[in-house]
Amino acid sequence: MRPDLHEPFKLIETLDTPKHCNILGTRVDATSYDDAARLIITWARTGEAHYVCAANVHMVMEAWDDPTYQQVVNGADLVAPDGMPLVWGLRLSGISEAVRVCGPALTLHVCQAAADSDIPVALYGGTERSLAAFTAFLRDKFPGLRVVCEIPPPFRPLTPEEDDAYTQQIVASAARIVFVGIGCPKQERWIAEHRARIPAVMLGVGAAFDFHSGRVKQAPPVLQQMGLEWLYRLCAEPRRLWKRYLKHNPRFILFFAIQVVRAKLLLPFKR
């Protein structure tokens, strides 16, 4: 369901989707860790293809800048509010019960549910070293979890032959949940491109591989709840992240403020 950029910022509720709202043209669903994990397990049992995005300000602004990418995100079966600004947006729209559903934490909830349900999972992303550490972490934390496929793709565009080989490896493994950690916006595009080829629930989980492998430290919970995880990560990796945050964060604040004000005045929001 693709949001209409001209429709006012408001709560939307339909029979076939969770409560959600349109934030700068991107659909954001109100869900929780338990609800999301339950839905993912239900989909996984069917053996059908579904995909889940964990949206934050970075994703919303990448989608704002690229309408084709926005279509990819809005085409997901579930768009969880990973960033606190999106949670605040959901609450402003009238969904007072909205909570954050962080990609790395959702990964753990889904792995626990998969272990309990004997549903095999696959991992796609990271380096050989970080992927091995992540897999070891998961097997230690969830002894019943079946990790049936681990692929650390190269950090370059794949050849068609490589892509076919990796895809066949995932399909042959019979994994019913695939965690994809190759970064936004690349991972969401990869998931959408492979939806028709991989009969599994695919989740774009961003930095989950790095956090849980111990390669990158996650912000303290208090900073996460304050919406300042970006600042912690900027201090930790300034050379890699300063351009992203300088480009996206100020524009998000400005454009979202305009969207909210225009909604109060019952005026359409336009680019």
Residue, then its C-alpha position, 0 to 999 in steps of 0.5 A: m500500500r503506497p502512501d499518497l504524498h498529498e494526503p494529510f499526516k494521519l492515522i490510517e487503519t485498514l482491514d489488511t494492514p496494521k495501524h500505520c501512518n505516512i511519514l514523508g511518503t513512507r508507510v510506517d506500521a505500528t507494531s511491537y516485538d511480540d506482534a512482529a515476531r508472531l506475524i513473521i513466524t506465521w508467514a514463515r510457516t506458509g513457505e511464501a515470500h514476504y519481506v520486512c523493513a525496519a525504518n529509521v530516518h535514514m531510510v525515510m530520507e533515502a526513500w524521499d530522495d528516490p521514489t523507486y526506493q520508496q516504492v520498495v519500502n512501501g511494498a514491504d509486508l511490514v515496515a517497523p518503526d526502528g527510529m524513535p523519530l518515527v515512533w514519535g511520528l506515529r504517536l503524533s498521528g494518533i497511535s498513542e501506543a506506538v513503540r520502537v521496534c529496533g532491527p537488531a532487537l527484532t532479530l533476537h525476538v525472531c530468532q527466539a521464536a524460530a528456535d521455539s518453532d523449529i523454523p530454519v533461518a539463513l544469514y546474508g551479509g557481513t564479512e566472513r569473520s563478523l558472520a562467523a561471530f554472529t552465527a556463534f552468538l546466535r547458536d550460543k544464545f538460542p541452542g535450538l536455532r537452526v542456522v542452515c545457510e550463511i553467506p557473506p557476499p563481497f562488498r561490490p556488485l555481484t555478477p549474475e552468476e554469483d547472484d544466482a549461486y547465492t540465491q540457489q544456496i539460500v533456496a536449497s537450504a530450505a531456510r524460511i527466514v532470511f536475515v539480510g544485513i548489507g545496509c540501507p538502501k542496498q538490503e531493501r533493494w536486494i530483498a525486493e529483487h529476490r522476493a519472487r526467487i526466495p520462498a522465505v520471509m526476508l528481514g532487512v536488519g542493517a547493523a544487527f550483524d555488526f552489533h551482535s557479532g561484537r564488531v560495533k557497540q550499540a548505543p546505551p538504552v537511555l540514548q536510544q529512547m531519547g532518539l540520540e542513537w545517531l549521535y552515539r554512532l556518529c561519535a563512534e564512526p565519524r568518518r563513515l557517518w557524518k555525511r549521512y547524518l548531515k544530509h538527512n537529519p536536518r532535512f527530516i526535521l524540517f520536512f516532517a515539521i512542515q508535514v505536521v503543520r500542514a496536517k493541522l491546517l488540513l492542507p495536503f503535503k507536497r514535495 
